[in-house]
Structure formats: C-alpha cells, structure tokens
Amino acid sequence: MKCPVCGKESQGDHCFDHASAKERLEAAYPLWVRAYGRIEWKDYLDNVKRNVQTGRWVREIAEFLQGG
Ligand SMILES: [Zn+2]
C-alpha cells in the first residue's frame, strides 16, 4: 500500500510519519474541546493547519483529512 498523503510505501493506511501524526491529531482534539468549548472537527483541523507551531506531518494529514 501507499500512503495517500505522501505516496510513500506503508504497511497500513498511512506511512509511519502520517499515521503517528494522525494519532497525535486525534489525541489532541478532546483537549481542544475542553479548552475552547465546542469546536467542530473540521474547524479544529483548520485551526491546527493555521497554527505556526504545527509540524509538517500533522499539517499534511490535517489537510488530507479535510479533503476526504
Ligand atoms: Zn505519508
């Protein structure tokens, strides 16, 4: 299989880097909900993408998840 984000060969749905970025992204969502009150998943992804602190892998997977 190939990672749909970067095209790298992978064992699962995503390559290692994007799989762990996705995990981090999903793990941080409940923390945002707690901190900001209600925030939709897509708005959360938007915020993550705009955040200058967001790393490359997370930004790419956030973009991918928004598109899909
Ligand atoms: Zn990838």
N, CA, C, O and the ligand as a Tripos MOL2 file, in Angstrom:
@<TRIPOS>MOLECULE
protein
  273   271    69     0     0
PROTEIN
NO_CHARGES

@<TRIPOS>ATOM
      1 N           0.8350   -1.2020    0.0000 N.3       1 MET1
      2 CA          0.0000    0.0000    0.0000 C.3       1 MET1
      3 C           0.8680    1.2500    0.0000 C.2       1 MET1
      4 O           2.0300    1.2260    0.4060 O.2       1 MET1
      5 N           0.2850    2.3140   -0.4550 N.am      2 LYS2
      6 CA          0.9820    3.5910   -0.4400 C.3       2 LYS2
      7 C           0.2300    4.5810    0.4360 C.2       2 LYS2
      8 O          -1.0000    4.5990    0.4710 O.2       2 LYS2
      9 N           0.9860    5.3900    1.1290 N.am      3 CYS3
     10 CA          0.3730    6.4410    1.9370 C.3       3 CYS3
     11 C          -0.3500    7.4120    0.9920 C.2       3 CYS3
     12 O           0.2590    7.9280    0.0550 O.2       3 CYS3
     13 N          -1.6500    7.6620    1.2360 N.am      4 PRO4
     14 CA         -2.3890    8.5620    0.3320 C.3       4 PRO4
     15 C          -1.9530   10.0230    0.4500 C.2       4 PRO4
     16 O          -2.2920   10.8500   -0.3960 O.2       4 PRO4
     17 N          -1.2030   10.3290    1.5010 N.am      5 VAL5
     18 CA         -0.7740   11.7170    1.7000 C.3       5 VAL5
     19 C           0.5280   12.0050    0.9640 C.2       5 VAL5
     20 O           0.6510   13.0040    0.2570 O.2       5 VAL5
     21 N           1.5020   11.1060    1.1440 N.am      6 CYS6
     22 CA          2.8190   11.3890    0.5670 C.3       6 CYS6
     23 C           3.2730   10.3700   -0.4710 C.2       6 CYS6
     24 O           4.2930   10.5620   -1.1330 O.2       6 CYS6
     25 N           2.5060    9.2770   -0.6120 N.am      7 GLY7
     26 CA          2.8420    8.2980   -1.6320 C.3       7 GLY7
     27 C           3.9380    7.3230   -1.2500 C.2       7 GLY7
     28 O           4.3640    6.5080   -2.0680 O.2       7 GLY7
     29 N           4.3950    7.4030   -0.0060 N.am      8 LYS8
     30 CA          5.4370    6.5020    0.4670 C.3       8 LYS8
     31 C           4.8430    5.1160    0.7280 C.2       8 LYS8
     32 O           3.6870    5.0010    1.1330 O.2       8 LYS8
     33 N           5.6310    4.0700    0.4980 N.am      9 GLU9
     34 CA          5.1770    2.7120    0.7780 C.3       9 GLU9
     35 C           4.8700    2.5750    2.2710 C.2       9 GLU9
     36 O           5.6190    3.0790    3.1090 O.2       9 GLU9
     37 N           3.7690    1.8920    2.6050 N.am     10 SER10
     38 CA          3.4100    1.7420    4.0060 C.3      10 SER10
     39 C           2.7250    0.4100    4.2710 C.2      10 SER10
     40 O           2.1840   -0.2210    3.3630 O.2      10 SER10
     41 N           2.7600   -0.0060    5.5400 N.am     11 GLN11
     42 CA          2.1130   -1.2520    5.9500 C.3      11 GLN11
     43 C           0.6060   -1.0540    6.1130 C.2      11 GLN11
     44 O          -0.1930   -1.9090    5.7300 O.2      11 GLN11
     45 N           0.2430    0.0650    6.6780 N.am     12 GLY12
     46 CA         -1.1710    0.3200    6.9530 C.3      12 GLY12
     47 C          -1.7550    1.3350    5.9940 C.2      12 GLY12
     48 O          -1.3330    1.4450    4.8430 O.2      12 GLY12
     49 N          -2.7440    2.0810    6.4920 N.am     13 ASP13
     50 CA         -3.4140    3.0750    5.6630 C.3      13 ASP13
     51 C          -2.4900    4.2360    5.3230 C.2      13 ASP13
     52 O          -2.5470    4.8000    4.2300 O.2      13 ASP13
     53 N          -1.6360    4.5800    6.2840 N.am     14 HIS14
     54 CA         -0.7220    5.6950    6.0870 C.3      14 HIS14
     55 C           0.6940    5.2550    6.4140 C.2      14 HIS14
     56 O           0.8990    4.2460    7.0880 O.2      14 HIS14
     57 N           1.6750    6.0210    5.9310 N.am     15 CYS15
     58 CA          3.0570    5.7480    6.2860 C.3      15 CYS15
     59 C           3.2440    6.0040    7.7830 C.2      15 CYS15
     60 O           2.3640    6.5640    8.4370 O.2      15 CYS15
     61 N           4.3750    5.5970    8.3100 N.am     16 PHE16
     62 CA          4.6030    5.7270    9.7510 C.3      16 PHE16
     63 C           4.4460    7.1730   10.2260 C.2      16 PHE16
     64 O           3.7890    7.4280   11.2350 O.2      16 PHE16
     65 N           5.0390    8.1040    9.5110 N.am     17 ASP17
     66 CA          5.0240    9.5090    9.9300 C.3      17 ASP17
     67 C           3.6080   10.0770    9.9350 C.2      17 ASP17
     68 O           3.2160   10.7650   10.8770 O.2      17 ASP17
     69 N           2.8520    9.7950    8.8970 N.am     18 HIS18
     70 CA          1.4960   10.3340    8.8340 C.3      18 HIS18
     71 C           0.5460    9.5880    9.7580 C.2      18 HIS18
     72 O          -0.4150   10.1750   10.2550 O.2      18 HIS18
     73 N           0.7980    8.2980    9.9990 N.am     19 ALA19
     74 CA         -0.0230    7.5500   10.9580 C.3      19 ALA19
     75 C           0.1660    8.1080   12.3610 C.2      19 ALA19
     76 O          -0.8100    8.2860   13.0900 O.2      19 ALA19
     77 N           1.4060    8.3870   12.7490 N.am     20 SER20
     78 CA          1.6250    8.9150   14.0990 C.3      20 SER20
     79 C           1.1600   10.3660   14.1950 C.2      20 SER20
     80 O           0.7260   10.8040   15.2600 O.2      20 SER20
     81 N           1.2450   11.1110   13.1050 N.am     21 ALA21
     82 CA          0.7220   12.4780   13.1000 C.3      21 ALA21
     83 C          -0.7980   12.4620   13.2740 C.2      21 ALA21
     84 O          -1.3620   13.3060   13.9700 O.2      21 ALA21
     85 N          -1.4480   11.4950   12.6360 N.am     22 LYS22
     86 CA         -2.9000   11.3580   12.7450 C.3      22 LYS22
     87 C          -3.2900   11.0150   14.1730 C.2      22 LYS22
     88 O          -4.2730   11.5320   14.7030 O.2      22 LYS22
     89 N          -2.5060   10.1360   14.7880 N.am     23 GLU23
     90 CA         -2.7600    9.7700   16.1770 C.3      23 GLU23
     91 C          -2.6590   10.9860   17.0950 C.2      23 GLU23
     92 O          -3.5050   11.2040   17.9630 O.2      23 GLU23
     93 N          -1.6050   11.7720   16.8820 N.am     24 ARG24
     94 CA         -1.4210   12.9670   17.7080 C.3      24 ARG24
     95 C          -2.5650   13.9510   17.5060 C.2      24 ARG24
     96 O          -3.0610   14.5560   18.4570 O.2      24 ARG24
     97 N          -2.9700   14.0970   16.2610 N.am     25 LEU25
     98 CA         -4.0550   14.9970   15.9040 C.3      25 LEU25
     99 C          -5.3540   14.5770   16.5960 C.2      25 LEU25
    100 O          -6.0560   15.4050   17.1770 O.2      25 LEU25
    101 N          -5.6600   13.2870   16.5260 N.am     26 GLU26
    102 CA         -6.9000   12.7910   17.1260 C.3      26 GLU26
    103 C          -6.8420   12.8410   18.6510 C.2      26 GLU26
    104 O          -7.8530   13.0780   19.3120 O.2      26 GLU26
    105 N          -5.6510   12.6180   19.1990 N.am     27 ALA27
    106 CA         -5.4860   12.6450   20.6530 C.3      27 ALA27
    107 C          -5.6430   14.0560   21.2050 C.2      27 ALA27
    108 O          -6.0940   14.2370   22.3360 O.2      27 ALA27
    109 N          -5.2710   15.0580   20.4080 N.am     28 ALA28
    110 CA         -5.3160   16.4400   20.8850 C.3      28 ALA28
    111 C          -6.7140   17.0490   20.7730 C.2      28 ALA28
    112 O          -7.0020   18.0560   21.4200 O.2      28 ALA28
    113 N          -7.5830   16.4490   19.9580 N.am     29 TYR29
    114 CA         -8.9130   17.0180   19.7300 C.3      29 TYR29
    115 C          -9.7220   17.1830   21.0170 C.2      29 TYR29
    116 O         -10.2450   18.2680   21.2690 O.2      29 TYR29
    117 N          -9.8400   16.1220   21.8480 N.am     30 PRO30
    118 CA        -10.6030   16.2930   23.0980 C.3      30 PRO30
    119 C         -10.0450   17.3790   24.0100 C.2      30 PRO30
    120 O         -10.7920   18.0080   24.7590 O.2      30 PRO30
    121 N          -8.7390   17.5990   23.9490 N.am     31 LEU31
    122 CA         -8.1280   18.6510   24.7620 C.3      31 LEU31
    123 C          -8.5820   20.0290   24.2810 C.2      31 LEU31
    124 O          -8.8120   20.9340   25.0830 O.2      31 LEU31
    125 N          -8.7040   20.1710   22.9830 N.am     32 TRP32
    126 CA         -9.1870   21.4290   22.3940 C.3      32 TRP32
    127 C         -10.6440   21.6510   22.7660 C.2      32 TRP32
    128 O         -11.0480   22.7600   23.1140 O.2      32 TRP32
    129 N         -11.4250   20.5830   22.6860 N.am     33 VAL33
    130 CA        -12.8440   20.7020   23.0300 C.3      33 VAL33
    131 C         -12.9750   21.1710   24.4760 C.2      33 VAL33
    132 O         -13.8280   21.9990   24.7950 O.2      33 VAL33
    133 N         -12.1230   20.6360   25.3440 N.am     34 ARG34
    134 CA        -12.1600   21.0160   26.7450 C.3      34 ARG34
    135 C         -11.7000   22.4700   26.9290 C.2      34 ARG34
    136 O         -12.2360   23.2000   27.7630 O.2      34 ARG34
    137 N         -10.7130   22.8720   26.1490 N.am     35 ALA35
    138 CA        -10.1480   24.2120   26.3080 C.3      35 ALA35
    139 C         -11.0280   25.2960   25.6800 C.2      35 ALA35
    140 O         -11.1360   26.3950   26.2250 O.2      35 ALA35
    141 N         -11.6530   24.9990   24.5480 N.am     36 TYR36
    142 CA        -12.3720   26.0290   23.8050 C.3      36 TYR36
    143 C         -13.8790   25.8310   23.7880 C.2      36 TYR36
    144 O         -14.6030   26.5930   23.1470 O.2      36 TYR36
    145 N         -14.3500   24.8120   24.4920 N.am     37 GLY37
    146 CA        -15.7630   24.5220   24.4070 C.3      37 GLY37
    147 C         -16.0160   23.7330   23.1410 C.2      37 GLY37
    148 O         -15.1720   22.9390   22.7240 O.2      37 GLY37
    149 N         -17.1690   23.9400   22.5220 N.am     38 ARG38
    150 CA        -17.4720   23.1660   21.3250 C.3      38 ARG38
    151 C         -16.6370   23.6200   20.1390 C.2      38 ARG38
    152 O         -16.5860   24.8080   19.8200 O.2      38 ARG38
    153 N         -16.0050   22.6940   19.5100 N.am     39 ILE39
    154 CA        -15.2980   23.0070   18.2640 C.3      39 ILE39
    155 C         -15.4880   21.8050   17.3340 C.2      39 ILE39
    156 O         -15.2070   20.6620   17.6930 O.2      39 ILE39
    157 N         -15.9670   22.1040   16.1480 N.am     40 GLU40
    158 CA        -16.2040   21.0450   15.1760 C.3      40 GLU40
    159 C         -14.8730   20.4650   14.7140 C.2      40 GLU40
    160 O         -13.8500   21.1490   14.6930 O.2      40 GLU40
    161 N         -14.9110   19.2140   14.3530 N.am     41 TRP41
    162 CA        -13.7060   18.5240   13.8850 C.3      41 TRP41
    163 C         -13.0370   19.2830   12.7430 C.2      41 TRP41
    164 O         -11.8160   19.4410   12.7320 O.2      41 TRP41
    165 N         -13.8390   19.7570   11.7770 N.am     42 LYS42
    166 CA        -13.2390   20.4450   10.6260 C.3      42 LYS42
    167 C         -12.6660   21.8160   11.0090 C.2      42 LYS42
    168 O         -11.6730   22.2680   10.4400 O.2      42 LYS42
    169 N         -13.3170   22.4700   11.9910 N.am     43 ASP43
    170 CA        -12.7760   23.7410   12.4760 C.3      43 ASP43
    171 C         -11.4790   23.5060   13.2400 C.2      43 ASP43
    172 O         -10.5330   24.2900   13.1680 O.2      43 ASP43
    173 N         -11.4730   22.4130   13.9640 N.am     44 TYR44
    174 CA        -10.2620   22.0270   14.6760 C.3      44 TYR44
    175 C          -9.1140   21.8040   13.6870 C.2      44 TYR44
    176 O          -8.0020   22.2900   13.8950 O.2      44 TYR44
    177 N          -9.3930   21.0720   12.6220 N.am     45 LEU45
    178 CA         -8.3630   20.8220   11.6010 C.3      45 LEU45
    179 C          -7.8710   22.1380   11.0010 C.2      45 LEU45
    180 O          -6.6780   22.3210   10.7550 O.2      45 LEU45
    181 N          -8.8080   23.0420   10.7740 N.am     46 ASP46
    182 CA         -8.4760   24.3480   10.2350 C.3      46 ASP46
    183 C          -7.5280   25.1010   11.1620 C.2      46 ASP46
    184 O          -6.5350   25.6810   10.7210 O.2      46 ASP46
    185 N          -7.8490   25.0830   12.4490 N.am     47 ASN47
    186 CA         -7.0200   25.7510   13.4470 C.3      47 ASN47
    187 C          -5.6250   25.1400   13.5210 C.2      47 ASN47
    188 O          -4.6210   25.8450   13.6250 O.2      47 ASN47
    189 N          -5.5910   23.8310   13.4670 N.am     48 VAL48
    190 CA         -4.3110   23.1320   13.5260 C.3      48 VAL48
    191 C          -3.4420   23.5340   12.3340 C.2      48 VAL48
    192 O          -2.2420   23.7730   12.4710 O.2      48 VAL48
    193 N          -4.0720   23.6030   11.1740 N.am     49 LYS49
    194 CA         -3.3340   23.9610    9.9530 C.3      49 LYS49
    195 C          -2.7780   25.3760   10.0090 C.2      49 LYS49
    196 O          -1.6710   25.6440    9.5430 O.2      49 LYS49
    197 N          -3.5740   26.2820   10.5940 N.am     50 ARG50
    198 CA         -3.1570   27.6800   10.6740 C.3      50 ARG50
    199 C          -2.0970   27.9210   11.7310 C.2      50 ARG50
    200 O          -1.3580   28.9030   11.6690 O.2      50 ARG50
    201 N          -2.0260   27.0180   12.7050 N.am     51 ASN51
    202 CA         -1.0910   27.1830   13.8060 C.3      51 ASN51
    203 C           0.3500   27.0510   13.3090 C.2      51 ASN51
    204 O           0.7270   26.0410   12.7160 O.2      51 ASN51
    205 N           1.1410   28.0850   13.5620 N.am     52 VAL52
    206 CA          2.5300   28.0570   13.0970 C.3      52 VAL52
    207 C           3.3600   26.9930   13.8190 C.2      52 VAL52
    208 O           4.4190   26.5850   13.3410 O.2      52 VAL52
    209 N           2.8630   26.5500   14.9790 N.am     53 GLN53
    210 CA          3.5840   25.5290   15.7490 C.3      53 GLN53
    211 C           3.3900   24.1310   15.1500 C.2      53 GLN53
    212 O           4.1540   23.2100   15.4400 O.2      53 GLN53
    213 N           2.3700   23.9880   14.3240 N.am     54 THR54
    214 CA          2.0580   22.6710   13.7750 C.3      54 THR54
    215 C           3.1760   22.1840   12.8610 C.2      54 THR54
    216 O           3.6300   22.9000   11.9690 O.2      54 THR54
    217 N           3.5960   20.9840   13.0980 N.am     55 GLY55
    218 CA          4.6570   20.4020   12.2950 C.3      55 GLY55
    219 C           4.1750   19.9830   10.9210 C.2      55 GLY55
    220 O           2.9750   19.9230   10.6570 O.2      55 GLY55
    221 N           5.1090   19.7000   10.0700 N.am     56 ARG56
    222 CA          4.8130   19.3660    8.6810 C.3      56 ARG56
    223 C           3.8810   18.1590    8.5330 C.2      56 ARG56
    224 O           2.9200   18.2010    7.7650 O.2      56 ARG56
    225 N           4.1730   17.0760    9.2790 N.am     57 TRP57
    226 CA          3.3950   15.8500    9.1270 C.3      57 TRP57
    227 C           1.9500   16.0530    9.5440 C.2      57 TRP57
    228 O           1.0180   15.6070    8.8740 O.2      57 TRP57
    229 N           1.7850   16.7450   10.6800 N.am     58 VAL58
    230 CA          0.4320   16.9890   11.1900 C.3      58 VAL58
    231 C          -0.3440   17.8930   10.2370 C.2      58 VAL58
    232 O          -1.5260   17.6710    9.9720 O.2      58 VAL58
    233 N           0.3360   18.9100    9.7300 N.am     59 ARG59
    234 CA         -0.3060   19.8170    8.7760 C.3      59 ARG59
    235 C          -0.7780   19.0530    7.5360 C.2      59 ARG59
    236 O          -1.8860   19.2620    7.0440 O.2      59 ARG59
    237 N           0.0680   18.1830    7.0540 N.am     60 GLU60
    238 CA         -0.2770   17.4250    5.8450 C.3      60 GLU60
    239 C          -1.4550   16.4730    6.0740 C.2      60 GLU60
    240 O          -2.3440   16.3500    5.2310 O.2      60 GLU60
    241 N          -1.4440   15.7980    7.2390 N.am     61 ILE61
    242 CA         -2.5370   14.8600    7.4940 C.3      61 ILE61
    243 C          -3.8320   15.6170    7.7580 C.2      61 ILE61
    244 O          -4.9100   15.1500    7.3880 O.2      61 ILE61
    245 N          -3.7360   16.7800    8.3930 N.am     62 ALA62
    246 CA         -4.9320   17.6090    8.6440 C.3      62 ALA62
    247 C          -5.5430   18.0340    7.3220 C.2      62 ALA62
    248 O          -6.7620   18.0090    7.1540 O.2      62 ALA62
    249 N          -4.7030   18.4170    6.3990 N.am     63 GLU63
    250 CA         -5.1640   18.8200    5.0860 C.3      63 GLU63
    251 C          -5.8400   17.6630    4.3600 C.2      63 GLU63
    252 O          -6.8790   17.8190    3.7200 O.2      63 GLU63
    253 N          -5.2090   16.4960    4.4840 N.am     64 PHE64
    254 CA         -5.7360   15.2970    3.8410 C.3      64 PHE64
    255 C          -7.1040   14.9370    4.4040 C.2      64 PHE64
    256 O          -8.0260   14.6210    3.6520 O.2      64 PHE64
    257 N          -7.2360   14.9870    5.7470 N.am     65 LEU65
    258 CA         -8.4810   14.6300    6.3990 C.3      65 LEU65
    259 C          -9.5990   15.6100    6.0570 C.2      65 LEU65
    260 O         -10.7660   15.2260    5.9810 O.2      65 LEU65
    261 N          -9.2430   16.8630    5.8550 N.am     66 GLN66
    262 CA        -10.2270   17.8650    5.4700 C.3      66 GLN66
    263 C         -10.7580   17.6050    4.0790 C.2      66 GLN66
    264 O         -11.9470   17.7590    3.8000 O.2      66 GLN66
    265 N          -9.8460   17.2080    3.2180 N.am     67 GLY67
    266 CA        -10.2310   16.9650    1.8320 C.3      67 GLY67
    267 C         -11.1010   15.7170    1.6830 C.2      67 GLY67
    268 O         -11.9290   15.6330    0.7760 O.2      67 GLY67
    269 N         -10.9010   14.7320    2.6000 N.am     68 GLY68
    270 CA        -11.5890   13.4520    2.4540 C.3      68 GLY68
    271 C         -12.9050   13.3710    3.1700 C.2      68 GLY68
    272 O         -13.5740   12.3380    3.1170 O.2      68 GLY68
    273 ZN          2.7400    9.6360    4.3930 Zn       69 ZN69
@<TRIPOS>BOND
     1     1     2 1
     2     2     3 1
     3     3     4 2
     4     3     5 am
     5     5     6 1
     6     6     7 1
     7     7     8 2
     8     7     9 am
     9     9    10 1
    10    10    11 1
    11    11    12 2
    12    11    13 am
    13    13    14 1
    14    14    15 1
    15    15    16 2
    16    15    17 am
    17    17    18 1
    18    18    19 1
    19    19    20 2
    20    19    21 am
    21    21    22 1
    22    22    23 1
    23    23    24 2
    24    23    25 am
    25    25    26 1
    26    26    27 1
    27    27    28 2
    28    27    29 am
    29    29    30 1
    30    30    31 1
    31    31    32 2
    32    31    33 am
    33    33    34 1
    34    34    35 1
    35    35    36 2
    36    35    37 am
    37    37    38 1
    38    38    39 1
    39    39    40 2
    40    39    41 am
    41    41    42 1
    42    42    43 1
    43    43    44 2
    44    43    45 am
    45    45    46 1
    46    46    47 1
    47    47    48 2
    48    47    49 am
    49    49    50 1
    50    50    51 1
    51    51    52 2
    52    51    53 am
    53    53    54 1
    54    54    55 1
    55    55    56 2
    56    55    57 am
    57    57    58 1
    58    58    59 1
    59    59    60 2
    60    59    61 am
    61    61    62 1
    62    62    63 1
    63    63    64 2
    64    63    65 am
    65    65    66 1
    66    66    67 1
    67    67    68 2
    68    67    69 am
    69    69    70 1
    70    70    71 1
    71    71    72 2
    72    71    73 am
    73    73    74 1
    74    74    75 1
    75    75    76 2
    76    75    77 am
    77    77    78 1
    78    78    79 1
    79    79    80 2
    80    79    81 am
    81    81    82 1
    82    82    83 1
    83    83    84 2
    84    83    85 am
    85    85    86 1
    86    86    87 1
    87    87    88 2
    88    87    89 am
    89    89    90 1
    90    90    91 1
    91    91    92 2
    92    91    93 am
    93    93    94 1
    94    94    95 1
    95    95    96 2
    96    95    97 am
    97    97    98 1
    98    98    99 1
    99    99   100 2
   100    99   101 am
   101   101   102 1
   102   102   103 1
   103   103   104 2
   104   103   105 am
   105   105   106 1
   106   106   107 1
   107   107   108 2
   108   107   109 am
   109   109   110 1
   110   110   111 1
   111   111   112 2
   112   111   113 am
   113   113   114 1
   114   114   115 1
   115   115   116 2
   116   115   117 am
   117   117   118 1
   118   118   119 1
   119   119   120 2
   120   119   121 am
   121   121   122 1
   122   122   123 1
   123   123   124 2
   124   123   125 am
   125   125   126 1
   126   126   127 1
   127   127   128 2
   128   127   129 am
   129   129   130 1
   130   130   131 1
   131   131   132 2
   132   131   133 am
   133   133   134 1
   134   134   135 1
   135   135   136 2
   136   135   137 am
   137   137   138 1
   138   138   139 1
   139   139   140 2
   140   139   141 am
   141   141   142 1
   142   142   143 1
   143   143   144 2
   144   143   145 am
   145   145   146 1
   146   146   147 1
   147   147   148 2
   148   147   149 am
   149   149   150 1
   150   150   151 1
   151   151   152 2
   152   151   153 am
   153   153   154 1
   154   154   155 1
   155   155   156 2
   156   155   157 am
   157   157   158 1
   158   158   159 1
   159   159   160 2
   160   159   161 am
   161   161   162 1
   162   162   163 1
   163   163   164 2
   164   163   165 am
   165   165   166 1
   166   166   167 1
   167   167   168 2
   168   167   169 am
   169   169   170 1
   170   170   171 1
   171   171   172 2
   172   171   173 am
   173   173   174 1
   174   174   175 1
   175   175   176 2
   176   175   177 am
   177   177   178 1
   178   178   179 1
   179   179   180 2
   180   179   181 am
   181   181   182 1
   182   182   183 1
   183   183   184 2
   184   183   185 am
   185   185   186 1
   186   186   187 1
   187   187   188 2
   188   187   189 am
   189   189   190 1
   190   190   191 1
   191   191   192 2
   192   191   193 am
   193   193   194 1
   194   194   195 1
   195   195   196 2
   196   195   197 am
   197   197   198 1
   198   198   199 1
   199   199   200 2
   200   199   201 am
   201   201   202 1
   202   202   203 1
   203   203   204 2
   204   203   205 am
   205   205   206 1
   206   206   207 1
   207   207   208 2
   208   207   209 am
   209   209   210 1
   210   210   211 1
   211   211   212 2
   212   211   213 am
   213   213   214 1
   214   214   215 1
   215   215   216 2
   216   215   217 am
   217   217   218 1
   218   218   219 1
   219   219   220 2
   220   219   221 am
   221   221   222 1
   222   222   223 1
   223   223   224 2
   224   223   225 am
   225   225   226 1
   226   226   227 1
   227   227   228 2
   228   227   229 am
   229   229   230 1
   230   230   231 1
   231   231   232 2
   232   231   233 am
   233   233   234 1
   234   234   235 1
   235   235   236 2
   236   235   237 am
   237   237   238 1
   238   238   239 1
   239   239   240 2
   240   239   241 am
   241   241   242 1
   242   242   243 1
   243   243   244 2
   244   243   245 am
   245   245   246 1
   246   246   247 1
   247   247   248 2
   248   247   249 am
   249   249   250 1
   250   250   251 1
   251   251   252 2
   252   251   253 am
   253   253   254 1
   254   254   255 1
   255   255   256 2
   256   255   257 am
   257   257   258 1
   258   258   259 1
   259   259   260 2
   260   259   261 am
   261   261   262 1
   262   262   263 1
   263   263   264 2
   264   263   265 am
   265   265   266 1
   266   266   267 1
   267   267   268 2
   268   267   269 am
   269   269   270 1
   270   270   271 1
   271   271   272 2
@<TRIPOS>SUBSTRUCTURE
     1 MET1         2 RESIDUE 1 A MET
     2 LYS2         6 RESIDUE 1 A LYS
     3 CYS3        10 RESIDUE 1 A CYS
     4 PRO4        14 RESIDUE 1 A PRO
     5 VAL5        18 RESIDUE 1 A VAL
     6 CYS6        22 RESIDUE 1 A CYS
     7 GLY7        26 RESIDUE 1 A GLY
     8 LYS8        30 RESIDUE 1 A LYS
     9 GLU9        34 RESIDUE 1 A GLU
    10 SER10       38 RESIDUE 1 A SER
    11 GLN11       42 RESIDUE 1 A GLN
    12 GLY12       46 RESIDUE 1 A GLY
    13 ASP13       50 RESIDUE 1 A ASP
    14 HIS14       54 RESIDUE 1 A HIS
    15 CYS15       58 RESIDUE 1 A CYS
    16 PHE16       62 RESIDUE 1 A PHE
    17 ASP17       66 RESIDUE 1 A ASP
    18 HIS18       70 RESIDUE 1 A HIS
    19 ALA19       74 RESIDUE 1 A ALA
    20 SER20       78 RESIDUE 1 A SER
    21 ALA21       82 RESIDUE 1 A ALA
    22 LYS22       86 RESIDUE 1 A LYS
    23 GLU23       90 RESIDUE 1 A GLU
    24 ARG24       94 RESIDUE 1 A ARG
    25 LEU25       98 RESIDUE 1 A LEU
    26 GLU26      102 RESIDUE 1 A GLU
    27 ALA27      106 RESIDUE 1 A ALA
    28 ALA28      110 RESIDUE 1 A ALA
    29 TYR29      114 RESIDUE 1 A TYR
    30 PRO30      118 RESIDUE 1 A PRO
    31 LEU31      122 RESIDUE 1 A LEU
    32 TRP32      126 RESIDUE 1 A TRP
    33 VAL33      130 RESIDUE 1 A VAL
    34 ARG34      134 RESIDUE 1 A ARG
    35 ALA35      138 RESIDUE 1 A ALA
    36 TYR36      142 RESIDUE 1 A TYR
    37 GLY37      146 RESIDUE 1 A GLY
    38 ARG38      150 RESIDUE 1 A ARG
    39 ILE39      154 RESIDUE 1 A ILE
    40 GLU40      158 RESIDUE 1 A GLU
    41 TRP41      162 RESIDUE 1 A TRP
    42 LYS42      166 RESIDUE 1 A LYS
    43 ASP43      170 RESIDUE 1 A ASP
    44 TYR44      174 RESIDUE 1 A TYR
    45 LEU45      178 RESIDUE 1 A LEU
    46 ASP46      182 RESIDUE 1 A ASP
    47 ASN47      186 RESIDUE 1 A ASN
    48 VAL48      190 RESIDUE 1 A VAL
    49 LYS49      194 RESIDUE 1 A LYS
    50 ARG50      198 RESIDUE 1 A ARG
    51 ASN51      202 RESIDUE 1 A ASN
    52 VAL52      206 RESIDUE 1 A VAL
    53 GLN53      210 RESIDUE 1 A GLN
    54 THR54      214 RESIDUE 1 A THR
    55 GLY55      218 RESIDUE 1 A GLY
    56 ARG56      222 RESIDUE 1 A ARG
    57 TRP57      226 RESIDUE 1 A TRP
    58 VAL58      230 RESIDUE 1 A VAL
    59 ARG59      234 RESIDUE 1 A ARG
    60 GLU60      238 RESIDUE 1 A GLU
    61 ILE61      242 RESIDUE 1 A ILE
    62 ALA62      246 RESIDUE 1 A ALA
    63 GLU63      250 RESIDUE 1 A GLU
    64 PHE64      254 RESIDUE 1 A PHE
    65 LEU65      258 RESIDUE 1 A LEU
    66 GLN66      262 RESIDUE 1 A GLN
    67 GLY67      266 RESIDUE 1 A GLY
    68 GLY68      270 RESIDUE 1 A GLY
    69 ZN69       273 GROUP 0 **** ****
